[in-house]
Amino acid sequence: MRGSAGAPMDKQINRREIPASLRTIAMPADTNPNGDIFGGWILSQMDLAGGTHAFYVAQGRVATVAVTAMKFYKPVNVGDEVSCYCATHKIGTTSVTVSVETWVRRRRFAVEEQVTDGLFTFVAISPDGKPRSILEPAVDFDTSGIAP
């Protein structure tokens, strides 16, 4: 392990400095029987966002190996604009752990609210699908808090 930037619940991601890793609209096809957006759909959006982030940090292909510390705070409604923000939590020898926060902008009132957060771990993999070392992680604004 090269270092840690804190757990997702310890410190919020600064959404003013870090652009959204993923942005989409919650649609009627994504609802559960109660009419709320299905939690599994939200989880998949977070996994896509975290995987994209980890790909750039690891400078190549990654695969999800764990989702931990997942919390749902509020429901997501049809028509909400869903945005996932990511920050590097930890870089290991072969893995990248990414803190992901999901926020919505409510369609009717343009109110922004955090709805979920979680910790996603990805393993860097070689073209043949085996774990590979992260020799030189990408250096940019979202890994600057990680100790070498």
Backbone as CSV, one residue per row, in Angstrom:
resi,resn,N_x,N_y,N_z,CA_x,CA_y,CA_z,C_x,C_y,C_z
1,MET,0.843,-1.178,0.000,0.000,0.000,0.000,0.883,1.235,0.000
2,ARG,0.557,2.216,-0.815,1.345,3.439,-0.901,0.836,4.541,-0.005
3,GLY,-0.401,4.422,0.487,-0.922,5.477,1.352,-2.423,5.493,1.325
4,SER,-3.012,6.386,2.102,-4.459,6.458,2.210,-4.890,7.901,2.328
5,ALA,-6.004,8.223,1.708,-6.523,9.590,1.757,-7.763,9.680,2.626
6,GLY,-8.070,8.658,3.419,-9.255,8.682,4.284,-10.413,7.934,3.681
7,ALA,-11.288,7.429,4.537,-12.469,6.686,4.096,-13.495,7.626,3.505
8,PRO,-14.415,7.118,2.683,-15.358,7.998,2.023,-16.229,8.764,3.001
9,MET,-16.495,8.207,4.181,-17.332,8.905,5.144,-16.552,9.954,5.934
10,ASP,-15.201,9.882,5.912,-14.379,10.808,6.675,-14.407,12.224,6.092
11,LYS,-14.422,12.329,4.789,-14.266,13.624,4.137,-14.982,13.586,2.792
12,GLN,-15.792,14.584,2.539,-16.499,14.630,1.260,-15.556,15.040,0.140
13,ILE,-15.857,14.546,-1.049,-15.129,14.932,-2.248,-15.544,16.366,-2.585
14,ASN,-14.572,17.201,-2.919,-14.868,18.582,-3.273,-15.387,18.633,-4.709
15,ARG,-16.707,18.697,-4.853,-17.336,18.666,-6.181,-17.069,19.931,-6.982
16,ARG,-16.595,20.972,-6.360,-16.285,22.214,-7.083,-14.935,22.111,-7.787
17,GLU,-14.041,21.236,-7.268,-12.704,21.099,-7.837,-12.547,19.864,-8.712
18,ILE,-13.370,18.839,-8.469,-13.254,17.586,-9.220,-14.490,17.418,-10.093
19,PRO,-14.310,17.265,-11.395,-15.483,17.096,-12.270,-16.146,15.733,-12.039
20,ALA,-17.401,15.636,-12.387,-18.115,14.365,-12.281,-17.457,13.337,-13.190
21,SER,-17.317,12.117,-12.676,-16.785,11.021,-13.485,-17.861,10.420,-14.360
22,LEU,-19.120,10.612,-13.974,-20.255,10.094,-14.731,-21.462,10.972,-14.439
23,ARG,-22.245,11.236,-15.460,-23.479,12.005,-15.301,-24.535,11.393,-16.202
24,THR,-25.736,11.148,-15.644,-26.817,10.552,-16.422,-28.159,10.967,-15.823
25,ILE,-29.223,10.601,-16.493,-30.580,10.886,-16.012,-31.234,9.573,-15.602
26,ALA,-31.841,9.550,-14.422,-32.569,8.372,-13.953,-33.878,8.268,-14.738
27,MET,-34.121,7.106,-15.341,-35.262,6.910,-16.233,-36.286,5.929,-15.645
28,PRO,-37.527,5.957,-16.134,-38.570,5.054,-15.618,-38.196,3.570,-15.688
29,ALA,-37.439,3.160,-16.678,-37.052,1.756,-16.804,-36.136,1.297,-15.672
30,ASP,-35.577,2.239,-14.893,-34.628,1.927,-13.825,-35.278,1.859,-12.450
31,THR,-36.620,1.819,-12.380,-37.307,1.853,-11.090,-37.539,0.466,-10.505
32,ASN,-37.709,0.448,-9.174,-38.099,-0.767,-8.466,-39.632,-0.783,-8.366
33,PRO,-40.231,-1.807,-7.758,-41.702,-1.866,-7.670,-42.345,-0.690,-6.917
34,ASN,-41.556,0.030,-6.100,-42.095,1.185,-5.367,-42.046,2.476,-6.171
35,GLY,-41.450,2.428,-7.346,-41.356,3.625,-8.180,-40.093,4.432,-7.964
36,ASP,-39.231,4.002,-7.024,-37.940,4.663,-6.818,-36.908,4.003,-7.738
37,ILE,-35.830,4.719,-7.995,-34.768,4.140,-8.807,-34.138,2.989,-8.033
38,PHE,-33.989,1.851,-8.696,-33.461,0.626,-8.122,-32.027,0.836,-7.636
39,GLY,-31.743,0.388,-6.407,-30.406,0.540,-5.823,-29.319,-0.111,-6.647
40,GLY,-29.637,-1.228,-7.295,-28.656,-1.905,-8.143,-28.250,-1.062,-9.341
41,TRP,-29.183,-0.264,-9.860,-28.857,0.630,-10.976,-27.881,1.700,-10.509
42,ILE,-28.128,2.240,-9.313,-27.235,3.268,-8.766,-25.846,2.672,-8.531
43,LEU,-25.807,1.465,-7.963,-24.546,0.778,-7.724,-23.771,0.586,-9.031
44,SER,-24.470,0.207,-10.094,-23.787,0.001,-11.379,-23.229,1.310,-11.941
45,GLN,-23.934,2.425,-11.734,-23.430,3.720,-12.188,-22.162,4.082,-11.424
46,MET,-22.174,3.807,-10.110,-21.006,4.085,-9.279,-19.820,3.214,-9.692
47,ASP,-20.088,1.960,-10.035,-19.035,1.053,-10.480,-18.437,1.527,-11.807
48,LEU,-19.274,1.984,-12.719,-18.776,2.526,-13.988,-17.892,3.753,-13.754
49,ALA,-18.350,4.653,-12.891,-17.585,5.868,-12.603,-16.260,5.525,-11.927
50,GLY,-16.315,4.665,-10.905,-15.102,4.271,-10.196,-14.128,3.527,-11.090
51,GLY,-14.646,2.670,-11.975,-13.799,1.932,-12.898,-13.091,2.837,-13.887
52,THR,-13.789,3.855,-14.342,-13.175,4.827,-15.251,-12.054,5.572,-14.540
53,HIS,-12.329,5.987,-13.303,-11.316,6.675,-12.495,-10.100,5.766,-12.281
54,ALA,-10.346,4.526,-11.863,-9.259,3.577,-11.587,-8.441,3.274,-12.845
55,PHE,-9.117,3.203,-14.004,-8.424,2.963,-15.275,-7.342,4.018,-15.498
56,TYR,-7.664,5.286,-15.242,-6.690,6.349,-15.463,-5.596,6.339,-14.410
57,VAL,-5.941,6.025,-13.172,-4.929,5.956,-12.120,-3.955,4.810,-12.400
58,ALA,-4.492,3.625,-12.746,-3.667,2.437,-12.997,-3.058,2.440,-14.398
59,GLN,-3.487,3.363,-15.233,-3.021,3.484,-16.610,-3.247,2.191,-17.397
60,GLY,-4.469,1.677,-17.283,-4.818,0.486,-18.043,-6.023,-0.227,-17.457
61,ARG,-6.287,-1.374,-18.016,-7.459,-2.189,-17.693,-7.529,-2.532,-16.201
62,VAL,-8.744,-2.453,-15.646,-8.986,-2.807,-14.247,-10.266,-3.632,-14.155
63,ALA,-10.407,-4.367,-13.048,-11.617,-5.134,-12.780,-12.044,-4.884,-11.338
64,THR,-13.344,-4.773,-11.117,-13.880,-4.570,-9.770,-13.680,-5.842,-8.964
65,VAL,-13.135,-5.706,-7.741,-12.967,-6.871,-6.866,-13.705,-6.720,-5.541
66,ALA,-14.078,-5.486,-5.165,-14.796,-5.303,-3.897,-15.550,-3.994,-3.889
67,VAL,-16.688,-4.025,-3.215,-17.456,-2.817,-2.916,-17.698,-2.859,-1.416
68,THR,-17.201,-1.855,-0.705,-17.339,-1.819,0.747,-17.867,-0.465,1.192
69,ALA,-18.350,-0.413,2.409,-18.797,0.841,3.025,-19.888,1.546,2.218
70,MET,-20.690,0.791,1.491,-21.759,1.372,0.674,-22.904,1.835,1.563
71,LYS,-23.332,3.087,1.369,-24.463,3.618,2.120,-25.398,4.364,1.191
72,PHE,-26.696,4.140,1.390,-27.733,4.869,0.666,-28.370,5.837,1.645
73,TYR,-28.400,7.121,1.304,-28.935,8.139,2.201,-30.356,8.565,1.837
74,LYS,-30.605,8.719,0.550,-31.909,9.201,0.073,-32.260,8.495,-1.222
75,PRO,-33.552,8.381,-1.527,-33.931,7.755,-2.799,-33.613,8.654,-3.994
76,VAL,-33.465,8.019,-5.140,-33.299,8.723,-6.410,-34.619,8.604,-7.148
77,ASN,-35.071,9.705,-7.717,-36.361,9.747,-8.404,-36.182,9.766,-9.917
78,VAL,-37.192,9.313,-10.617,-37.197,9.400,-12.078,-37.018,10.868,-12.474
79,GLY,-36.132,11.092,-13.415,-35.873,12.447,-13.898,-34.732,13.159,-13.191
80,ASP,-34.260,12.620,-12.051,-33.126,13.237,-11.358,-31.879,13.128,-12.222
81,GLU,-31.073,14.166,-12.213,-29.757,14.119,-12.853,-28.810,13.506,-11.835
82,VAL,-28.212,12.376,-12.178,-27.345,11.611,-11.277,-25.897,11.861,-11.662
83,SER,-25.078,12.261,-10.683,-23.660,12.513,-10.924,-22.823,11.746,-9.914
84,CYS,-21.795,11.068,-10.400,-20.866,10.330,-9.537,-19.519,11.040,-9.546
85,TYR,-18.998,11.293,-8.354,-17.713,11.956,-8.180,-16.754,10.964,-7.532
86,CYS,-15.515,10.928,-8.009,-14.551,9.939,-7.544,-13.266,10.594,-7.065
87,ALA,-12.641,9.948,-6.085,-11.318,10.351,-5.605,-10.563,9.089,-5.228
88,THR,-9.266,9.101,-5.457,-8.439,7.965,-5.098,-8.335,7.890,-3.579
89,HIS,-8.674,6.723,-3.043,-8.605,6.487,-1.600,-7.275,5.844,-1.236
90,LYS,-6.855,4.848,-2.027,-5.634,4.108,-1.724,-5.106,3.465,-3.002
91,ILE,-3.793,3.414,-3.119,-3.155,2.713,-4.229,-2.282,1.623,-3.634
92,GLY,-2.562,0.373,-4.020,-1.763,-0.760,-3.569,-0.814,-1.206,-4.660
93,THR,-0.226,-2.368,-4.480,0.702,-2.895,-5.467,-0.005,-3.196,-6.784
94,THR,-1.192,-3.806,-6.696,-1.950,-4.152,-7.906,-3.351,-3.556,-7.905
95,SER,-3.706,-2.814,-6.872,-5.084,-2.344,-6.756,-5.198,-0.843,-6.538
96,VAL,-6.376,-0.343,-6.870,-6.734,1.061,-6.643,-8.082,1.052,-5.930
97,THR,-8.164,1.719,-4.785,-9.431,1.852,-4.080,-9.928,3.272,-4.302
98,VAL,-11.182,3.378,-4.744,-11.758,4.653,-5.148,-12.966,4.981,-4.275
99,SER,-12.986,6.175,-3.737,-14.145,6.681,-3.014,-15.091,7.282,-4.050
100,VAL,-16.354,6.864,-4.018,-17.348,7.346,-4.980,-18.531,7.948,-4.223
101,GLU,-18.872,9.161,-4.549,-20.074,9.817,-4.015,-21.053,10.021,-5.156
102,THR,-22.324,9.776,-4.872,-23.363,10.022,-5.866,-24.267,11.128,-5.366
103,TRP,-24.457,12.103,-6.217,-25.297,13.262,-5.934,-26.370,13.340,-7.014
104,VAL,-27.494,13.926,-6.668,-28.544,14.169,-7.655,-28.909,15.636,-7.655
105,ARG,-29.358,16.079,-8.824,-30.010,17.388,-8.929,-31.458,17.056,-9.217
106,ARG,-32.311,17.375,-8.244,-33.729,17.042,-8.359,-34.345,17.815,-9.513
107,ARG,-35.089,17.115,-10.322,-35.645,17.691,-11.549,-36.612,18.835,-11.266
108,ARG,-37.479,18.655,-10.309,-38.526,19.660,-10.073,-38.023,20.907,-9.368
109,PHE,-36.999,20.771,-8.518,-36.599,21.904,-7.686,-35.153,22.339,-7.878
110,ALA,-34.395,21.627,-8.710,-32.978,21.914,-8.963,-32.157,21.912,-7.676
111,VAL,-32.578,21.135,-6.681,-31.855,20.990,-5.420,-30.829,19.876,-5.585
112,GLU,-29.607,20.108,-5.106,-28.577,19.075,-5.159,-28.469,18.392,-3.806
113,GLU,-28.473,17.024,-3.828,-28.394,16.242,-2.597,-27.514,15.022,-2.811
114,GLN,-26.739,14.684,-1.782,-25.972,13.444,-1.841,-26.917,12.295,-1.520
115,VAL,-26.860,11.237,-2.348,-27.757,10.096,-2.150,-27.028,8.819,-1.744
116,THR,-25.762,8.652,-2.114,-24.996,7.464,-1.738,-23.519,7.791,-1.673
117,ASP,-22.773,6.892,-1.041,-21.319,6.876,-1.179,-20.839,5.462,-0.933
118,GLY,-19.648,5.187,-1.383,-19.097,3.850,-1.212,-17.633,3.805,-1.593
119,LEU,-17.035,2.684,-1.253,-15.628,2.446,-1.527,-15.532,1.258,-2.479
120,PHE,-14.912,1.468,-3.632,-14.803,0.453,-4.675,-13.326,0.130,-4.884
121,THR,-12.991,-1.158,-4.901,-11.612,-1.567,-5.124,-11.507,-2.277,-6.471
122,PHE,-10.520,-1.862,-7.233,-10.272,-2.393,-8.575,-8.855,-2.943,-8.630
123,VAL,-8.676,-4.056,-9.326,-7.353,-4.632,-9.536,-6.937,-4.348,-10.968
124,ALA,-5.701,-3.882,-11.117,-5.136,-3.667,-12.454,-4.867,-5.041,-13.056
125,ILE,-5.299,-5.213,-14.299,-5.102,-6.518,-14.934,-4.398,-6.375,-16.280
126,SER,-3.642,-7.417,-16.599,-2.884,-7.460,-17.845,-3.811,-7.868,-18.988
127,PRO,-3.326,-7.800,-20.224,-4.160,-8.217,-21.362,-4.660,-9.663,-21.259
128,ASP,-3.927,-10.521,-20.536,-4.374,-11.911,-20.388,-5.258,-12.119,-19.158
129,GLY,-5.668,-11.006,-18.503,-6.621,-11.083,-17.405,-6.029,-11.375,-16.038
130,LYS,-4.721,-11.296,-15.893,-4.066,-11.569,-14.614,-3.683,-10.255,-13.930
131,PRO,-3.666,-10.243,-12.590,-3.255,-9.019,-11.889,-1.870,-8.561,-12.327
132,ARG,-1.728,-7.258,-12.422,-0.432,-6.679,-12.780,-0.102,-5.563,-11.796
133,SER,1.155,-5.266,-11.665,1.587,-4.206,-10.758,1.243,-2.838,-11.324
134,ILE,0.967,-1.925,-10.419,0.807,-0.514,-10.784,2.154,0.116,-10.485
135,LEU,2.991,0.190,-11.511,4.358,0.645,-11.316,4.439,2.144,-11.109
136,GLU,3.756,2.879,-11.913,3.796,4.333,-11.861,2.377,4.854,-11.993
137,PRO,1.669,5.068,-10.855,0.296,5.562,-10.982,0.262,6.937,-11.636
138,ALA,-0.819,7.194,-12.334,-0.986,8.489,-12.985,-0.929,9.592,-11.939
139,VAL,-0.258,10.667,-12.266,-0.152,11.798,-11.350,-1.058,12.899,-11.879
140,ASP,-2.094,13.214,-11.117,-2.980,14.318,-11.468,-3.667,14.806,-10.202
141,PHE,-4.652,15.668,-10.329,-5.282,16.289,-9.164,-5.926,15.310,-8.221
142,ASP,-6.395,14.168,-8.699,-7.134,13.264,-7.824,-6.254,12.246,-7.115
143,THR,-4.957,12.193,-7.395,-4.057,11.305,-6.664,-3.027,12.107,-5.874
144,SER,-3.134,13.423,-5.872,-2.114,14.252,-5.219,-2.079,14.075,-3.705
145,GLY,-3.187,13.632,-3.082,-3.215,13.437,-1.641,-2.694,12.090,-1.190
146,ILE,-2.310,11.224,-2.130,-1.832,9.889,-1.800,-0.329,9.943,-1.580
147,ALA,0.122,9.417,-0.449,1.560,9.411,-0.157,2.252,8.360,-1.025
148,PRO,3.455,8.676,-1.538,4.193,7.698,-2.353,4.693,6.530,-1.523
